[in-house]
């Protein structure tokens, strides 16, 4: 019971508050800036060369005000937004009228989730194992070489790294397709050629996310392991003649893994943003590319929908990770 | 002088110092630029690198060498504005939260935790879309500054928390030092190394964010920066037309800048940390 009172309830309150804060920010941002989204949209339609007579403009202003949820006082609008959100209604996309935002996001989501899940898992596990070994054998030459490579890759932002990879592997050496999620014109079906096409298209974005993410885990893990290595229980095990493979896997890496789980939770928001940026580089048909198109066309409703859904998804993922943490750490196992 | 001598023992510091000096030199060269960087068609188009045009020319009829010089300068200006302003916010929040404690601390830390959890990239994109019309180097720097302080405020807070418990705080308070004076005079010297090393990381983040926003077309495309230069090259299909000199210039410059900033920050913070400094400098 103490667990629920001392850990679960404060954590849940924090979770709800973060979502509340995020949605409120998304609501307030357009209202704090001096630009009027309705006027901006009309100006954009005009700049695309369409002629609008005054009656149409009036009708358009009214429609847009309703569409953007700008009726009534600011407080009324705020309440209305929450009501709509609880119904799962994010409004309609303006530039792919009248497709609801939730449908567009739902179409893009499986691509992003698939990419994100596989790359986060591979980079976290792989980076930790390689980093752990490099930390344990930190005097060997290969460990030092890996460290230098990591020092070069680590500071690169997602866009520059993915773009360099794209230039190298699909333009200079034509190994992989330049863009897309599957071959153009191929219908989604559960057959080997289609799956093969999807995998081939996903390979470069996945590789770029895995390498960048893996480098981060590699570096932190190497540092932690170097510290654990100096602890007396490891020294004692060595002196006691415990096999080296057991020392590495059971004594060192297992202890060093714990802070990395916390770090994964903290980094999830950034990893997600990075995945969106990487998708834009490779025109991968997930949320990132949807966002890109929404920004290009000025589809404000769609951007709001993507942002709110992402905030909810990421905070939920971190909450789940936090609640799972005791499974890995016997010291904080709840009684 | 001894500090510099110790720092120069590290090959990473030497390399990053040289690269940064070179890039700064390039940025200062813009004073002598023969062309206005915002004008199109001032030189023949699509020329390969030659002695006359060191890095070739673009399809917009601009000399890429001078464009690159302006791009480096402007990207650095944005990152310095973002870095310095967000440092001010981080120091203020970290010190107030650490020193006041209690409810103020909890509210401020909840705020910075939320900043860490929420995918900020999307929020920045939303804001940038709405202020697109008045986007210039200063507004972009300020926009990025609003979002770059959360993690560093946490670091400074934890340092202040430990300083608050030390004896000299008691002495200062009992001898009548005001809070503001105590924080600025006594605590600031301890926080300064931290502020410097986070400044470099934050500048690097700001440059990367600028590139991403430029790709989305959310910055003023007339001002040459590393991001807008790359975006113009991509939108003119430089990749498929084979104008490698146009495409590679911003990419290579960006990679050099990021690696140099990171190595500088790692090297300096290792030096500032007494535990790692001993290993490096050796007992003397």
Boltz contact constraints between the chains, C-beta under 6 A:
constraints:
  - contact:
      token1: [A, 18]
      token2: [B, 114]
      max_distance: 6.0
  - contact:
      token1: [A, 18]
      token2: [B, 117]
      max_distance: 6.0
  - contact:
      token1: [A, 21]
      token2: [B, 114]
      max_distance: 6.0
  - contact:
      token1: [A, 22]
      token2: [B, 118]
      max_distance: 6.0
  - contact:
      token1: [A, 29]
      token2: [B, 126]
      max_distance: 6.0
  - contact:
      token1: [A, 29]
      token2: [B, 127]
      max_distance: 6.0
  - contact:
      token1: [A, 30]
      token2: [B, 130]
      max_distance: 6.0
  - contact:
      token1: [A, 33]
      token2: [B, 130]
      max_distance: 6.0
  - contact:
      token1: [A, 33]
      token2: [B, 131]
      max_distance: 6.0
  - contact:
      token1: [A, 35]
      token2: [B, 130]
      max_distance: 6.0
  - contact:
      token1: [A, 152]
      token2: [B, 259]
      max_distance: 6.0
  - contact:
      token1: [A, 155]
      token2: [B, 258]
      max_distance: 6.0
  - contact:
      token1: [A, 155]
      token2: [B, 259]
      max_distance: 6.0
  - contact:
      token1: [A, 155]
      token2: [B, 262]
      max_distance: 6.0
  - contact:
      token1: [A, 156]
      token2: [B, 258]
      max_distance: 6.0
  - contact:
      token1: [A, 157]
      token2: [B, 208]
      max_distance: 6.0
  - contact:
      token1: [A, 159]
      token2: [B, 211]
      max_distance: 6.0
  - contact:
      token1: [A, 159]
      token2: [B, 212]
      max_distance: 6.0
  - contact:
      token1: [A, 160]
      token2: [B, 254]
      max_distance: 6.0
  - contact:
      token1: [A, 269]
      token2: [B, 117]
      max_distance: 6.0
  - contact:
      token1: [A, 269]
      token2: [B, 119]
      max_distance: 6.0
  - contact:
      token1: [A, 272]
      token2: [B, 119]
      max_distance: 6.0
  - contact:
      token1: [A, 273]
      token2: [B, 119]
      max_distance: 6.0
  - contact:
      token1: [A, 273]
      token2: [B, 121]
      max_distance: 6.0
  - contact:
      token1: [A, 277]
      token2: [B, 212]
      max_distance: 6.0
  - contact:
      token1: [A, 295]
      token2: [B, 216]
      max_distance: 6.0
  - contact:
      token1: [A, 303]
      token2: [B, 126]
      max_distance: 6.0
  - contact:
      token1: [A, 307]
      token2: [B, 122]
      max_distance: 6.0
  - contact:
      token1: [A, 310]
      token2: [B, 119]
      max_distance: 6.0
  - contact:
      token1: [A, 310]
      token2: [B, 122]
      max_distance: 6.0
  - contact:
      token1: [A, 311]
      token2: [B, 118]
      max_distance: 6.0
  - contact:
      token1: [A, 314]
      token2: [B, 119]
      max_distance: 6.0
  - contact:
      token1: [A, 315]
      token2: [B, 117]
      max_distance: 6.0
